[in-house]
Amino acid sequence: MNQPTQPKPPPGDGTVRPAAPSGGGLPGTADVVIIGAGIVGSSLVKHLAEAGWRNMVLLDQGPLPDPGGSTGHASNFIFPVDHQRHVTALTVESMNQFRDLGTLTTCGGIEVARNDAGHNELRRRLASAKSWGVDAELIDPRRIGELAPLIDTSLLTGGFHTPSAAVVDPLAAGELMRQTAFDADALHVFPDTEVTGLLTEPAARGGPARIAGVRTGVGDIATDTVVIACGVWSPKIGAMAGAALPLTPAVHQMINLGPIPGFEASGVEIDTPIIRDMTAKMYERQRWDELQIGSYAHRAILHEAESLARVGTAAWSPTQLPLSEADFSEPLEHARQLFPMLREPGLERTLAIDGLLSLTPDGGALLGPTPEVEGLWSAAAVWIREAPAVGKYLAQWMSDGSAEVDLHADDIARFHPSQRTRSYVRARAEEGFPKTYGIVHPREQFLSARGLRRSPIHGRHIDNGAEFFEAAGWERPQWFASNADLLAEFGDAVPQRTHEWDARWHSPISVAEHLCLRERGVMIDLSAFAQFDVAGPGAMDFLQSLAMAQVDRPVGRVIYTPLLDPRGGFRSDLTLVRLGIGHYRVITGATDAGRDIAWLRSHLPTDGSVHLADLTAATATIGLWGPRARDVLASVSANDVSDAAFGFGSAAHITVRDIPVLAVRISYVGELGWELHTDVDQGMRLWDVIADAGRPFGVRPAGIGVYGGSARLEKGYRLMGAELSADYNPVEAGLALPRVKDAGFVGKPAYLRAREAEPVTVLCTLGMDAPVAGEGPARYPSGSEPILTLEGEAITDAGGRRSFVTSAGDGPSVGRYLLMAYLPPEQAREGNHLLVEYLAEHHRVTVLSAGRTPVFDPENQRMRT
C-alpha cells in the first residue's frame, strides 16, 4: 500500500472532546496572536494564560483537534536522555506536564547497539543520564530479551534502558491545554483560518521593522506580538514580515505493520518497551496490535515550506506524503533482522508515509524574538518531547524577559544572516539529517556550507596548514601543521592520545602551541570576535543599565562584565572598552554575537540618544601574548608599551609600523600581551608585520584551541555557554564583584539576593589523576560527564543540580588534564578526591582549585608585568 491510510483507532472511545472554537468573527485587536494550534502553540497559550496574558488569538489553517501538522502524525514517544543538558531538562519537564494532563503512558525504552561503536555511544548516554539526573542503566542482550522478547538479541552487543521512556497523546494534551486558556477567558481560537500576511511598521528603536498585525483570509488583527508556532510552515510565515527562520521540512519515514502476534491480547496502545536501534538509525514501537517502524537511515529528503500543499487539498495532510518505497527498503530489512516475526506472511500496512518534520542547520529549535522584526517571536522546530516545556519557558521569556531554564542554545538569534539563507539551511540539513540518530563526536565539525566568513588573514593560515574549526560561520584555525616541529622541541611534555575516540578532532600540535605560548609567545587570529560600537550622549547610562560591572570608568579603561538576565543568570559575557565620554566598544565571542547584539538592540532607548553599530565585518583582531610579547610589539611600534605607560586593563590607539591599531591590554590566556584591533583592510599587513617581528623571538602563530581551550582552562576563565549560563549566578561562578554599583541594571535584585545567601555550589577546577597500574592508558573527557563521589554516587547541590564537567581540556603547563565543574561547598575543597565517569568507566580526579583562583600562575603575575 503506497498511499497512507488512517491508522486504527483505539478500542472504544477514549478521546478527549475538543474545546469549542470561539464563536463569531475575528477580533480586531489582540494582545498576542499565536500562529499554529499544534502541541507547541497549544502549550504556549496555556502557559501565557497562567502568566496573566489575556485577549490571545490562536490561528491555524487546519481543523481541530488535528490541524494537519507533525503533532498529528509524529510517533509520539519520548526518550528522556539527550547529550545536551537543556534538551533533557525540556524533555523531563514536558513528560511531567503530559503526566499531569493524564496523556502520558510509561512503558520504558531501550536503545540498542549492534556493534562496538554503537555500544560506545550507549556508554556516553549513560554518562549523560547521570549528569542530568535521569534513571538509566546499561543492560546486556539477555536482559534486553527479557524486557522485549520479540527481539533477536543475537544481533546486539547491549542496550541502554530508561524505565521512564513513554508515549504521549499530543492531540489530547493540546485540547486540554487550550481548555485551560479558555477557562481563564483568555483565548479565542480560529481553526480553518489561513494567515495570508504579517503587517509591520517602522520600529521605534531604529530597527528595520516591528510587527503591527496579522492578515487572514477573513480579516486583519492588530497586535504588537506574534508567535510563529506552525512547524514546517514557519519559514513561509516568517518571510511575510521579512524574518528568515532557518528551517526546512525534511522527511522522516514511518510505517505500521500488523497485526503482530502477542500485541493483540494486550488491549492497550503499548505495554512493551520502545526500541531505538541506534546502529541502524531506526526505532520500533508497539501501537495497539501493530508495530510502528520509523527510520532516519535514508537519504535526506528535503522540501520547501512554500511548496507544501494547503490543508484539505492533500490525500491526508500536507505533512504526510506517500512513502518513498526505495528509500525504505534497506531500513525495512534492518527491522526484519531485529524483529523476525516481520518476515511472517499476513502482515498489513495500515500506515506508510514520508512524514515531514522541521530541521534546522544545527538540529536545534528556533526560539525567541526574531532578529529582523520586533515583536515577532519564533517557537519553531520543536519536537513533541520538548513542546510543553517550550510553551512554559517561552511564556516566561515573553512575560519576564528570561526563562528559568537556559535556552541560549536554541535562541534563533544564534544564526548569522549568512546562516539563515535557504542554500545554507538545506546544505546543513542534508548533512545533519543522518546525525539525528547518528553518533556525533562532541568536537565533530560540519563539512558542508563552509567558508561563509573568513578573516582577512585566511590566506596566511592556508599557507601555514591550518586545520579550521567553524564558529558562527567563521573559519578559525584550531592548530597549524607548520608548527609540527614544536612536537620534537617539547617532547614528552606533549601527551599522546592513544584511544581513537579521544584523538578525534584533536592534534598534539595544539598542545605544543600552548607550550610555545608559555615559553616565548604566540599570535592568534581573533578576527571572528564580534565588535559593536555604542555611542551617543546616552551611551554610558545605557550600558550601565545592562552591565553588572561599573562602566563609568576613565576613557582608555577596559571593563570586563557579565550581562545578567532578570533572574540573575548569565545572559552575556563580554568586554567593554571606553573610547570616549560617549563612546564604548563592545567585544564578545563569535558564537554569542547574534544573541548579544539582539539583547543590546532590544534595550536601546527610544529617544535616539544611543547608536549601536556592528563593526565585526570591518575589524581585524590579532592577539599577541607571551613572555616576549612586549619585545615584539616594541620592535614595531614607536609608542611606549612599557608596563608603566601601558598598564594591564588599559587601551590606547597606537601605530604598528604605519598601521593604526587599537591596542587593548587584556588576556584570556594568562600571559603578557595585547589584543590588536585594526581596520579589516589592514588585517593581513598587521599579521605579516607581527609575524616578521616575532620570528627572531620564537613567536609562532597558534590556533584557537590554545586561546579558548588549554590556556583558558589553566587560568580557570569561564566560558559563556559552558560555565556561564542562565542556570547559574555570578556568586556561584566566582564572578561576584567586591562592591555592587549604585546604578540599577537588569538582574540586580536577583544578584543582590544571591550575594546575601550562602552559595549552594562553587565552580572548581579539577585535574585528572594519572592512571594506576592496570587501569589502562590515560583518557580525555570532553565535557558533560558526571562528577561522582569516590563511592560512585552522584553529587547534587542544594538546588537539585547535578555536578558535571562544564569544560575539559589539556593543561600542559601544569602537567594535568583539566576539568571544570560546579560542586557543592562540602565537595569544593582543594585536594578533595572524586571520580569522573567517562564512557562507563570511573577515573580519579582531584580538586585543584575552588573558586576563581587559577591553577596556573595563581597570583596572575605573568600578564600584569
CORCORVEN-V123617 format. One record per residue. N is the residue number from 1. RES is the residue in one small letter. SS is DSSP state (A for helix, B for strand, O for the rest). PSI is psi in whole degrees, 0 to 359 (999 if undefined). BURIAL is + if it has 16 or more other C-alpha atoms within 10 Angstrom, else -. Layout:
n & res & ss & psi & burial
N & RES & SS & PSI & BURIAL
N & RES & SS & PSI & BURIAL
//
This chain:
n & res & ss & psi & burial
1 & m & O & 114 & -
2 & n & O & 329 & -
3 & q & O & 140 & -
4 & p & O & 148 & +
5 & t & O & 160 & -
6 & q & O & 129 & -
7 & p & O & 159 & -
8 & k & O & 136 & -
9 & p & O & 159 & -
10 & p & O & 154 & -
11 & p & O & 140 & -
12 & g & O & 192 & -
13 & d & O & 90 & -
14 & g & O & 17 & -
15 & t & O & 154 & -
16 & v & O & 131 & -
17 & r & O & 135 & -
18 & p & O & 141 & +
19 & a & O & 141 & +
20 & a & O & 138 & -
21 & p & O & 160 & +
22 & s & O & 144 & -
23 & g & O & 167 & -
24 & g & O & 186 & -
25 & g & O & 179 & -
26 & l & O & 140 & +
27 & p & O & 151 & -
28 & g & O & 336 & -
29 & t & B & 159 & +
30 & a & O & 152 & +
31 & d & O & 328 & -
32 & v & B & 142 & +
33 & v & B & 124 & +
34 & i & B & 125 & +
35 & i & B & 110 & +
36 & g & O & 116 & +
37 & a & O & 26 & +
38 & g & O & 196 & +
39 & i & A & 328 & +
40 & v & A & 307 & +
41 & g & A & 322 & +
42 & s & A & 320 & +
43 & s & A & 318 & +
44 & l & A & 317 & +
45 & v & A & 326 & +
46 & k & A & 310 & +
47 & h & A & 328 & +
48 & l & A & 319 & +
49 & a & A & 318 & +
50 & e & A & 337 & +
51 & a & O & 358 & -
52 & g & O & 3 & -
53 & w & O & 144 & +
54 & r & O & 175 & +
55 & n & O & 50 & -
56 & m & B & 144 & +
57 & v & B & 129 & +
58 & l & B & 121 & +
59 & l & B & 147 & +
60 & d & O & 143 & +
61 & q & O & 341 & +
62 & g & O & 177 & +
63 & p & O & 168 & +
64 & l & O & 147 & +
65 & p & O & 345 & +
66 & d & O & 103 & +
67 & p & O & 357 & +
68 & g & O & 5 & +
69 & g & O & 196 & +
70 & s & A & 339 & +
71 & t & A & 325 & +
72 & g & A & 340 & +
73 & h & A & 348 & +
74 & a & O & 146 & +
75 & s & O & 113 & +
76 & n & O & 48 & +
77 & f & B & 160 & +
78 & i & B & 119 & +
79 & f & O & 130 & +
80 & p & O & 343 & +
81 & v & O & 130 & +
82 & d & O & 156 & +
83 & h & O & 340 & +
84 & q & O & 131 & -
85 & r & A & 315 & +
86 & h & A & 328 & +
87 & v & A & 319 & +
88 & t & A & 319 & +
89 & a & A & 317 & +
90 & l & A & 319 & +
91 & t & A & 314 & +
92 & v & A & 318 & +
93 & e & A & 319 & +
94 & s & A & 318 & +
95 & m & A & 321 & +
96 & n & A & 319 & -
97 & q & A & 316 & +
98 & f & A & 320 & +
99 & r & A & 315 & +
100 & d & A & 330 & -
101 & l & A & 352 & -
102 & g & O & 23 & -
103 & t & O & 21 & +
104 & l & B & 134 & +
105 & t & B & 114 & +
106 & t & B & 127 & +
107 & c & O & 350 & +
108 & g & O & 160 & +
109 & g & B & 150 & +
110 & i & B & 122 & +
111 & e & B & 121 & +
112 & v & B & 155 & +
113 & a & B & 145 & +
114 & r & O & 351 & +
115 & n & O & 180 & -
116 & d & A & 321 & -
117 & a & A & 317 & -
118 & g & A & 323 & +
119 & h & A & 325 & +
120 & n & A & 322 & +
121 & e & A & 323 & +
122 & l & A & 325 & +
123 & r & A & 321 & +
124 & r & A & 319 & +
125 & r & A & 325 & +
126 & l & A & 319 & +
127 & a & A & 317 & +
128 & s & A & 320 & +
129 & a & A & 317 & +
130 & k & A & 323 & +
131 & s & A & 322 & +
132 & w & A & 0 & +
133 & g & O & 34 & +
134 & v & O & 132 & +
135 & d & O & 123 & -
136 & a & O & 166 & +
137 & e & B & 153 & +
138 & l & B & 136 & +
139 & i & B & 155 & +
140 & d & O & 171 & +
141 & p & A & 326 & +
142 & r & A & 314 & -
143 & r & A & 325 & -
144 & i & A & 316 & +
145 & g & A & 325 & -
146 & e & A & 320 & -
147 & l & A & 328 & +
148 & a & O & 79 & +
149 & p & O & 348 & -
150 & l & O & 353 & +
151 & i & O & 145 & +
152 & d & O & 97 & +
153 & t & A & 352 & +
154 & s & A & 344 & -
155 & l & A & 349 & -
156 & l & O & 149 & +
157 & t & O & 342 & +
158 & g & B & 182 & +
159 & g & B & 163 & +
160 & f & B & 114 & +
161 & h & B & 124 & +
162 & t & B & 106 & +
163 & p & O & 336 & +
164 & s & O & 356 & +
165 & a & O & 147 & +
166 & a & B & 169 & +
167 & v & B & 154 & +
168 & v & B & 164 & +
169 & d & O & 92 & +
170 & p & A & 333 & +
171 & l & A & 316 & +
172 & a & A & 320 & +
173 & a & A & 319 & +
174 & g & A & 319 & +
175 & e & A & 316 & +
176 & l & A & 323 & +
177 & m & A & 315 & +
178 & r & A & 325 & +
179 & q & A & 323 & +
180 & t & A & 316 & +
181 & a & A & 323 & +
182 & f & A & 313 & +
183 & d & A & 334 & -
184 & a & O & 4 & -
185 & d & O & 42 & -
186 & a & O & 355 & +
187 & l & B & 138 & +
188 & h & B & 130 & +
189 & v & B & 133 & +
190 & f & B & 93 & +
191 & p & O & 173 & +
192 & d & O & 35 & +
193 & t & O & 113 & +
194 & e & O & 134 & +
195 & v & B & 125 & +
196 & t & B & 352 & -
197 & g & B & 158 & +
198 & l & B & 133 & +
199 & l & B & 136 & +
200 & t & B & 165 & +
201 & e & B & 164 & -
202 & p & O & 140 & -
203 & a & O & 147 & +
204 & a & O & 332 & -
205 & r & O & 22 & +
206 & g & O & 3 & -
207 & g & O & 179 & -
208 & p & O & 325 & -
209 & a & O & 163 & +
210 & r & B & 155 & +
211 & i & B & 142 & +
212 & a & B & 343 & +
213 & g & B & 178 & +
214 & v & B & 133 & +
215 & r & B & 132 & -
216 & t & B & 174 & +
217 & g & O & 348 & -
218 & v & O & 14 & -
219 & g & B & 173 & -
220 & d & B & 152 & +
221 & i & B & 121 & +
222 & a & B & 130 & +
223 & t & O & 155 & +
224 & d & O & 7 & +
225 & t & O & 124 & +
226 & v & B & 138 & +
227 & v & B & 126 & +
228 & i & B & 112 & +
229 & a & O & 43 & +
230 & c & O & 33 & +
231 & g & A & 235 & +
232 & v & A & 342 & +
233 & w & A & 354 & +
234 & s & A & 316 & +
235 & p & A & 323 & +
236 & k & A & 318 & +
237 & i & A & 316 & +
238 & g & A & 322 & +
239 & a & A & 337 & -
240 & m & O & 337 & +
241 & a & O & 2 & +
242 & g & O & 16 & +
243 & a & O & 133 & +
244 & a & O & 111 & +
245 & l & O & 109 & +
246 & p & O & 85 & +
247 & l & B & 144 & +
248 & t & B & 141 & +
249 & p & B & 133 & +
250 & a & B & 149 & +
251 & v & B & 134 & +
252 & h & B & 120 & +
253 & q & B & 145 & +
254 & m & B & 137 & +
255 & i & B & 155 & +
256 & n & B & 132 & +
257 & l & B & 141 & +
258 & g & B & 181 & +
259 & p & O & 148 & +
260 & i & O & 124 & +
261 & p & O & 131 & -
262 & g & O & 334 & -
263 & f & O & 330 & +
264 & e & O & 327 & -
265 & a & O & 345 & -
266 & s & O & 323 & -
267 & g & O & 7 & -
268 & v & O & 165 & -
269 & e & O & 319 & +
270 & i & O & 132 & +
271 & d & O & 19 & +
272 & t & O & 156 & +
273 & p & O & 145 & +
274 & i & B & 141 & +
275 & i & B & 128 & +
276 & r & B & 114 & +
277 & d & B & 88 & +
278 & m & O & 325 & +
279 & t & O & 321 & +
280 & a & O & 358 & +
281 & k & O & 49 & +
282 & m & B & 169 & +
283 & y & B & 157 & +
284 & e & B & 138 & +
285 & r & B & 148 & +
286 & q & B & 138 & +
287 & r & B & 92 & +
288 & w & O & 244 & +
289 & d & O & 18 & +
290 & e & B & 165 & +
291 & l & B & 124 & +
292 & q & B & 133 & +
293 & i & B & 125 & +
294 & g & B & 147 & +
295 & s & B & 139 & +
296 & y & O & 20 & +
297 & a & O & 350 & +
298 & h & O & 174 & +
299 & r & O & 159 & -
300 & a & O & 120 & +
301 & i & O & 104 & +
302 & l & B & 149 & +
303 & h & O & 177 & -
304 & e & O & 137 & +
305 & a & A & 323 & +
306 & e & A & 341 & -
307 & s & A & 356 & -
308 & l & O & 144 & +
309 & a & O & 154 & -
310 & r & O & 151 & -
311 & v & O & 134 & +
312 & g & O & 347 & -
313 & t & O & 350 & -
314 & a & O & 165 & -
315 & a & O & 321 & -
316 & w & O & 293 & +
317 & s & B & 160 & +
318 & p & O & 342 & +
319 & t & O & 6 & +
320 & q & B & 98 & +
321 & l & B & 161 & +
322 & p & B & 143 & +
323 & l & O & 133 & +
324 & s & O & 96 & +
325 & e & A & 318 & -
326 & a & A & 327 & -
327 & d & A & 342 & +
328 & f & A & 356 & +
329 & s & A & 313 & -
330 & e & A & 314 & -
331 & p & A & 322 & +
332 & l & A & 323 & +
333 & e & A & 321 & -
334 & h & A & 320 & +
335 & a & A & 321 & +
336 & r & A & 329 & +
337 & q & A & 316 & -
338 & l & A & 326 & +
339 & f & O & 88 & +
340 & p & A & 332 & -
341 & m & A & 346 & +
342 & l & A & 347 & +
343 & r & A & 351 & -
344 & e & O & 145 & -
345 & p & O & 162 & -
346 & g & O & 355 & -
347 & l & O & 137 & -
348 & e & B & 151 & -
349 & r & B & 126 & +
350 & t & B & 353 & +
351 & l & B & 137 & +
352 & a & B & 98 & +
353 & i & B & 154 & +
354 & d & B & 95 & +
355 & g & B & 135 & +
356 & l & B & 136 & +
357 & l & B & 171 & +
358 & s & B & 132 & +
359 & l & B & 131 & +
360 & t & B & 170 & +
361 & p & O & 329 & +
362 & d & O & 7 & +
363 & g & O & 356 & +
364 & g & O & 176 & +
365 & a & O & 171 & +
366 & l & B & 97 & +
367 & l & B & 148 & +
368 & g & B & 180 & +
369 & p & B & 137 & +
370 & t & O & 143 & +
371 & p & O & 333 & +
372 & e & O & 333 & +
373 & v & O & 118 & +
374 & e & B & 139 & +
375 & g & O & 356 & +
376 & l & B & 118 & +
377 & w & B & 152 & +
378 & s & B & 137 & +
379 & a & B & 59 & +
380 & a & B & 166 & +
381 & a & O & 41 & +
382 & v & O & 130 & +
383 & w & O & 159 & +
384 & i & A & 324 & +
385 & r & A & 338 & +
386 & e & A & 348 & +
387 & a & A & 310 & +
388 & p & A & 322 & +
389 & a & A & 320 & +
390 & v & A & 318 & +
391 & g & A & 318 & +
392 & k & A & 311 & +
393 & y & A & 331 & +
394 & l & A & 324 & +
395 & a & A & 320 & +
396 & q & A & 316 & +
397 & w & A & 315 & +
398 & m & A & 328 & +
399 & s & A & 319 & -
400 & d & A & 353 & -
401 & g & O & 355 & -
402 & s & O & 167 & +
403 & a & O & 158 & +
404 & e & O & 348 & -
405 & v & O & 135 & +
406 & d & O & 118 & +
407 & l & O & 17 & +
408 & h & A & 329 & +
409 & a & A & 342 & +
410 & d & A & 3 & +
411 & d & B & 125 & +
412 & i & A & 336 & +
413 & a & A & 355 & +
414 & r & A & 340 & +
415 & f & O & 126 & +
416 & h & O & 153 & +
417 & p & A & 325 & -
418 & s & A & 341 & -
419 & q & A & 0 & +
420 & r & A & 8 & +
421 & t & O & 156 & -
422 & r & A & 318 & +
423 & s & A & 321 & -
424 & y & A & 314 & +
425 & v & A & 316 & +
426 & r & A & 320 & +
427 & a & A & 314 & -
428 & r & A & 323 & +
429 & a & A & 321 & +
430 & e & A & 320 & +
431 & e & A & 325 & +
432 & g & A & 337 & +
433 & f & A & 313 & +
434 & p & A & 343 & +
435 & k & A & 352 & +
436 & t & A & 316 & -
437 & y & O & 13 & +
438 & g & O & 173 & +
439 & i & O & 113 & +
440 & v & O & 121 & -
441 & h & O & 142 & -
442 & p & O & 332 & -
443 & r & O & 4 & -
444 & e & O & 140 & -
445 & q & O & 144 & -
446 & f & O & 148 & -
447 & l & O & 341 & -
448 & s & O & 160 & -
449 & a & O & 46 & -
450 & r & O & 167 & +
451 & g & O & 20 & -
452 & l & O & 318 & -
453 & r & B & 126 & +
454 & r & O & 139 & +
455 & s & O & 153 & +
456 & p & O & 349 & +
457 & i & O & 6 & +
458 & h & A & 319 & +
459 & g & A & 321 & -
460 & r & A & 323 & -
461 & h & A & 322 & +
462 & i & A & 315 & -
463 & d & A & 327 & -
464 & n & O & 9 & +
465 & g & O & 42 & -
466 & a & B & 141 & +
467 & e & B & 114 & +
468 & f & B & 133 & +
469 & f & B & 154 & +
470 & e & B & 143 & +
471 & a & B & 118 & -
472 & a & O & 35 & +
473 & g & O & 346 & +
474 & w & B & 140 & +
475 & e & B & 112 & +
476 & r & B & 129 & +
477 & p & B & 128 & +
478 & q & B & 322 & +
479 & w & B & 170 & +
480 & f & B & 128 & +
481 & a & A & 333 & +
482 & s & A & 345 & +
483 & n & A & 13 & +
484 & a & O & 332 & +
485 & d & A & 341 & -
486 & l & A & 338 & +
487 & l & A & 318 & +
488 & a & A & 324 & -
489 & e & A & 319 & -
490 & f & A & 351 & -
491 & g & A & 236 & -
492 & d & A & 349 & -
493 & a & A & 349 & -
494 & v & O & 105 & +
495 & p & O & 150 & +
496 & q & O & 128 & -
497 & r & O & 117 & +
498 & t & O & 341 & -
499 & h & O & 131 & -
500 & e & A & 318 & -
501 & w & A & 318 & -
502 & d & A & 330 & +
503 & a & A & 350 & -
504 & r & O & 138 & -
505 & w & O & 34 & -
506 & h & O & 150 & +
507 & s & O & 138 & +
508 & p & A & 343 & +
509 & i & A & 324 & +
510 & s & A & 322 & +
511 & v & A & 318 & +
512 & a & A & 322 & +
513 & e & A & 322 & +
514 & h & A & 313 & +
515 & l & A & 327 & +
516 & c & A & 320 & +
517 & l & A & 310 & +
518 & r & A & 328 & +
519 & e & A & 320 & -
520 & r & O & 300 & +
521 & g & O & 160 & +
522 & v & B & 163 & +
523 & m & B & 137 & +
524 & i & B & 131 & +
525 & d & B & 115 & +
526 & l & O & 27 & +
527 & s & O & 347 & +
528 & a & O & 351 & +
529 & f & O & 140 & +
530 & a & B & 135 & +
531 & q & B & 127 & +
532 & f & B & 141 & +
533 & d & B & 130 & +
534 & v & B & 115 & +
535 & a & B & 156 & +
536 & g & O & 168 & +
537 & p & O & 337 & -
538 & g & O & 10 & +
539 & a & A & 313 & +
540 & m & A & 313 & +
541 & d & A & 324 & +
542 & f & A & 309 & +
543 & l & A & 327 & +
544 & q & A & 327 & +
545 & s & O & 350 & +
546 & l & O & 324 & +
547 & a & B & 141 & +
548 & m & O & 326 & +
549 & a & O & 163 & +
550 & q & O & 122 & +
551 & v & O & 355 & +
552 & d & O & 72 & -
553 & r & O & 162 & -
554 & p & O & 153 & -
555 & v & O & 136 & +
556 & g & O & 359 & +
557 & r & B & 149 & +
558 & v & B & 134 & +
559 & i & B & 113 & +
560 & y & B & 133 & +
561 & t & B & 139 & +
562 & p & B & 155 & +
563 & l & B & 132 & +
564 & l & B & 158 & +
565 & d & O & 173 & +
566 & p & O & 338 & +
567 & r & O & 359 & +
568 & g & O & 5 & +
569 & g & B & 174 & +
570 & f & B & 127 & +
571 & r & B & 323 & +
572 & s & B & 164 & +
573 & d & B & 110 & +
574 & l & B & 176 & +
575 & t & B & 137 & +
576 & l & B & 141 & +
577 & v & B & 122 & +
578 & r & B & 112 & +
579 & l & B & 342 & +
580 & g & B & 177 & -
581 & i & O & 317 & +
582 & g & O & 41 & +
583 & h & B & 121 & +
584 & y & B & 147 & +
585 & r & B & 131 & +
586 & v & B & 126 & +
587 & i & B & 128 & +
588 & t & B & 172 & +
589 & g & O & 157 & +
590 & a & A & 316 & +
591 & t & A & 343 & +
592 & d & A & 0 & +
593 & a & A & 309 & +
594 & g & A & 317 & +
595 & r & A & 320 & +
596 & d & A & 316 & +
597 & i & A & 328 & +
598 & a & A & 321 & +
599 & w & A & 315 & +
600 & l & A & 313 & -
601 & r & A & 323 & +
602 & s & A & 343 & -
603 & h & O & 4 & -
604 & l & O & 140 & +
605 & p & O & 151 & +
606 & t & O & 359 & -
607 & d & O & 3 & -
608 & g & O & 11 & -
609 & s & O & 352 & -
610 & v & O & 135 & +
611 & h & B & 133 & +
612 & l & B & 124 & +
613 & a & B & 137 & -
614 & d & B & 113 & -
615 & l & O & 10 & +
616 & t & A & 309 & +
617 & a & A & 349 & +
618 & a & A & 0 & -
619 & t & B & 139 & +
620 & a & B & 141 & +
621 & t & B & 134 & +
622 & i & B & 129 & +
623 & g & B & 132 & +
624 & l & B & 113 & +
625 & w & B & 154 & +
626 & g & O & 169 & +
627 & p & O & 334 & +
628 & r & O & 9 & +
629 & a & A & 317 & +
630 & r & A & 322 & +
631 & d & A & 318 & -
632 & v & A & 311 & +
633 & l & A & 321 & +
634 & a & A & 332 & -
635 & s & A & 345 & -
636 & v & A & 7 & +
637 & s & O & 136 & -
638 & a & O & 351 & -
639 & n & O & 151 & +
640 & d & O & 113 & -
641 & v & O & 20 & +
642 & s & O & 163 & -
643 & d & O & 325 & -
644 & a & O & 323 & -
645 & a & O & 335 & -
646 & f & O & 78 & +
647 & g & O & 166 & +
648 & f & O & 139 & +
649 & g & O & 17 & +
650 & s & B & 164 & +
651 & a & B & 148 & +
652 & a & B & 151 & +
653 & h & B & 123 & +
654 & i & B & 175 & +
655 & t & B & 128 & +
656 & v & B & 109 & +
657 & r & O & 245 & +
658 & d & O & 23 & -
659 & i & B & 120 & +
660 & p & B & 132 & +
661 & v & B & 137 & +
662 & l & B & 110 & +
663 & a & B & 127 & +
664 & v & B & 115 & +
665 & r & O & 95 & +
666 & i & O & 162 & +
667 & s & O & 127 & +
668 & y & O & 4 & +
669 & v & O & 357 & +
670 & g & O & 25 & +
671 & e & O & 157 & +
672 & l & O & 135 & +
673 & g & B & 187 & +
674 & w & B & 152 & +
675 & e & B & 129 & +
676 & l & B & 111 & +
677 & h & B & 134 & +
678 & t & B & 173 & +
679 & d & B & 149 & +
680 & v & A & 329 & +
681 & d & A & 349 & -
682 & q & A & 0 & +
683 & g & A & 313 & +
684 & m & A & 317 & +
685 & r & A & 318 & +
686 & l & A & 317 & +
687 & w & A & 314 & +
688 & d & A & 319 & -
689 & v & A & 314 & +
690 & i & A & 320 & +
691 & a & A & 316 & +
692 & d & A & 318 & -
693 & a & A & 328 & +
694 & g & A & 341 & +
695 & r & A & 313 & -
696 & p & O & 339 & -
697 & f & O & 3 & -
698 & g & O & 17 & -
699 & v & O & 135 & +
700 & r & B & 158 & +
701 & p & B & 146 & +
702 & a & O & 158 & +
703 & g & O & 173 & +
704 & i & A & 345 & +
705 & g & A & 329 & +
706 & v & A & 312 & +
707 & y & A & 306 & +
708 & g & A & 356 & +
709 & g & A & 265 & +
710 & s & A & 312 & +
711 & a & A & 320 & +
712 & r & A & 316 & +
713 & l & A & 321 & +
714 & e & A & 331 & +
715 & k & O & 358 & +
716 & g & O & 24 & +
717 & y & O & 138 & +
718 & r & O & 150 & +
719 & l & O & 132 & +
720 & m & B & 133 & +
721 & g & O & 349 & +
722 & a & O & 276 & -
723 & e & O & 328 & +
724 & l & B & 119 & +
725 & s & O & 173 & +
726 & a & O & 348 & +
727 & d & O & 351 & +
728 & y & O & 156 & +
729 & n & B & 169 & +
730 & p & O & 329 & +
731 & v & O & 313 & +
732 & e & O & 326 & +
733 & a & O & 358 & +
734 & g & O & 22 & +
735 & l & O & 11 & -
736 & a & O & 140 & +
737 & l & O & 157 & -
738 & p & O & 323 & -
739 & r & O & 153 & -
740 & v & O & 126 & -
741 & k & O & 156 & -
742 & d & O & 326 & -
743 & a & O & 145 & -
744 & g & O & 153 & -
745 & f & O & 159 & +
746 & v & O & 128 & +
747 & g & O & 0 & +
748 & k & A & 314 & +
749 & p & A & 317 & -
750 & a & A & 323 & +
751 & y & A & 319 & +
752 & l & A & 320 & -
753 & r & A & 320 & -
754 & a & A & 324 & +
755 & r & A & 328 & +
756 & e & A & 340 & -
757 & a & O & 159 & -
758 & e & O & 131 & -
759 & p & O & 139 & +
760 & v & O & 354 & +
761 & t & O & 154 & +
762 & v & B & 133 & +
763 & l & B & 127 & +
764 & c & B & 158 & +
765 & t & B & 128 & +
766 & l & B & 154 & +
767 & g & B & 137 & +
768 & m & B & 131 & +
769 & d & O & 150 & +
770 & a & O & 140 & -
771 & p & O & 143 & -
772 & v & O & 170 & -
773 & a & O & 132 & -
774 & g & O & 352 & -
775 & e & O & 350 & -
776 & g & O & 189 & -
777 & p & O & 165 & -
778 & a & O & 146 & +
779 & r & O & 163 & +
780 & y & O & 88 & +
781 & p & O & 156 & +
782 & s & O & 358 & +
783 & g & O & 148 & +
784 & s & O & 0 & +
785 & e & O & 150 & +
786 & p & B & 143 & +
787 & i & B & 130 & +
788 & l & B & 163 & +
789 & t & O & 171 & -
790 & l & O & 340 & +
791 & e & O & 1 & -
792 & g & O & 15 & -
793 & e & O & 147 & -
794 & a & B & 150 & +
795 & i & O & 124 & +
796 & t & B & 135 & +
797 & d & O & 177 & +
798 & a & O & 344 & -
799 & g & O & 6 & -
800 & g & O & 11 & -
801 & r & O & 132 & +
802 & r & B & 153 & +
803 & s & O & 131 & +
804 & f & B & 167 & +
805 & v & B & 119 & +
806 & t & B & 325 & +
807 & s & B & 152 & +
808 & a & B & 146 & +
809 & g & B & 176 & +
810 & d & B & 147 & +
811 & g & B & 67 & +
812 & p & O & 327 & +
813 & s & O & 341 & +
814 & v & O & 1 & -
815 & g & O & 27 & -
816 & r & B & 150 & +
817 & y & B & 130 & +
818 & l & B & 145 & +
819 & l & B & 149 & +
820 & m & B & 142 & +
821 & a & B & 148 & +
822 & y & B & 132 & +
823 & l & B & 145 & +
824 & p & O & 153 & +
825 & p & O & 324 & +
826 & e & O & 341 & -
827 & q & O & 342 & +
828 & a & O & 65 & +
829 & r & O & 128 & +
830 & e & O & 133 & -
831 & g & O & 352 & -
832 & n & O & 136 & +
833 & h & B & 131 & +
834 & l & B & 188 & +
835 & l & B & 151 & +
836 & v & B & 135 & +
837 & e & B & 121 & +
838 & y & B & 115 & +
839 & l & O & 49 & +
840 & a & O & 14 & +
841 & e & B & 146 & -
842 & h & B & 134 & +
843 & h & B & 140 & +
844 & r & B & 138 & +
845 & v & B & 159 & +
846 & t & B & 138 & +
847 & v & B & 117 & +
848 & l & B & 330 & +
849 & s & B & 136 & +
850 & a & B & 120 & +
851 & g & O & 209 & +
852 & r & O & 347 & +
853 & t & O & 124 & +
854 & p & O & 158 & +
855 & v & O & 343 & +
856 & f & O & 130 & +
857 & d & O & 63 & +
858 & p & O & 338 & -
859 & e & O & 359 & -
860 & n & O & 36 & -
861 & q & O & 326 & -
862 & r & O & 326 & +
863 & m & O & 354 & +
864 & r & O & 4 & +
865 & t & O & 999 & -
//
